[in-house]
Amino acid sequence: MSFEGIPVYKEKAYFKSAEHGGGEVKRHSFIVVGSGPIGLAMALFMARKGHQVTIVTAFDFIPAGSKGICYSKEALDIFDDLGIGERIVEKGVIWNVGKVFWGDSSDPVYQFDMLPVKDQKNPGFVNIQQYYVEDYLVDALEAMDNVQIRWGHKVSGIDVGENASTLTITTRDSKYQMASDYVLACDGSKSTIREFMGLDFDGRIFEDSFLIADVKFKQSRPSERWFWFDPPFNQGRTALLHKQPDDIWRLDFQLGWDVDRDAAIKPENMAPYIRGILGEDIEYEEDWVSVYTFQCRRMANFVHGRVIFAGDAAHQVSPFGARGANSGLPDVQNLAWKLDLILRGQAPESLLESYDVERTQGADENILNSSRSTDFITPKSETSTVFRDAVLELAGEYEFARPLVNSGRLSAPTPYHHSPLSTPDRDEFAVGPKPGQVCVDVPICQNGEYYWLLDSLDDGFTLLHFGQNPPQTNIQTLKLSDAGLAGQRYGAGTTYLVRPDKIVAARWANASENDVKQAHKKAITGEGK
Amino acid sequence: MKTSESLNTTANLQDCDTVYEALINAHEGLSDKDSAKLNAKLILFLINHIGNKNVILEAIEKSQAN
């Protein structure tokens, strides 16, 4: 089954909204545009905070095709906040190890561990088809009575005002208009909102194309990411193998720039590549096939008055490194708590500027990492190829060359080096997450029961105190023993002010009530020292 | 390792004529392609040995000047 060439995983019921048929245009406080993982996660964050949520999406289905399959530890922690993390981990394939091969050798030249710090709730990575993630998000949204997902309601125009925008919505029946104070554009790399507003989306085009062949077969192989440089079945180019649930495997082959896309996806043309990895005697069936090219780019600003962009609509990277959805999710986690406080009148609207400052830093770091990986995978000059091959040749024998092998630096949380919301350290710290960094997980014991620290943080701000006598404030306080791992990871006797997105706003060796009060004010206004 | 360390541009090489000769001899009879590969490996060994990012970046910058 497909719709305008897009294969369908699950159909969703289109319905006429109450706003069809004209009359007075209803004003919403915000509208989420887009039903990909980022739009759905944005909607679920806001719904769980008690807001009335409306999502508009051109699709009246969840698309099939595995698409983005790698979800990072940070993304899983965010899914935990949304109540679907355990469902994703249960269905998904857990992996922590990546191996890199060169030529026809069956021994890796390099291998890496995606979870160097153990004793955390979530694994380094989970592979799962994107449609499962979207389906679980939709299930969670449909279970709430303050959410309306308008399937098949396409945005066909936007008139941006200072305080509110008017969206024109086209459906199979007719057109209608919606007004909204805020528009949250999570409508993907081809964002129609961005296009209608004529906003820039500049960056670097990479002259290369890749074939994704997701195939189904039964074979026992380790749950690891395998990457080849110059394998015999794709000489002079690269290949990638990843395990997904349901016996489906992601096979990805570099094709070069000038390729005939239609020819590339013919079964007889794909077979030699697939057989190169699987061998001659394994039966397989094609699940999803796609040829892609990519760019690394971002919008100059993610906040345009009260129209706010997140996910692929705002920034795009190469798929090597799994930095697409994994960087869109922290976007909406960051945006949701800020918008929530603003809508409640508990923070000034200027707090949104910090979303722009923080998440453009995140996007820059992702683009930097992604571009560097791409330059290693597809060297742009003869000399660049010579250095790449020299690294690979040395990596087999010499330990020093292995970290230089770059087959994708996989998504990791991006720290906010500069944030108007962070209070710089006054006290010396030997360990622990710095202001602007995400909290590290650790098992904690409360009243004889074990919990994970990240699960125990409040939905709002949390004051984490390791040791006796935490400062007395009106912020939700979690007093923990500073013995064992918690003390090792955070320091004994320390206090951390943690934001709703689990980012450290401030920390002290000796916190006073006033320290916490000032830092909290700064974290919700961007004002102060 | 001091991060403030800067590139040493004064004479620092032991028995410089022997080392220079070894460098030239290593390339003898090699095709341009193999020479380029040898140079690349040599640079990789040496930059790892130096280790200090600032020193290496400064050397790259000075090498770019004509």
Interface residues (C-beta under 8 A of the other chain):
Chain A: E382 T383 V386 F387 D389 A390 V391 E393 L394 F400 A401 L404
Chain B: K33 A36 K37 A40 K41 I43 L44 F45 N48
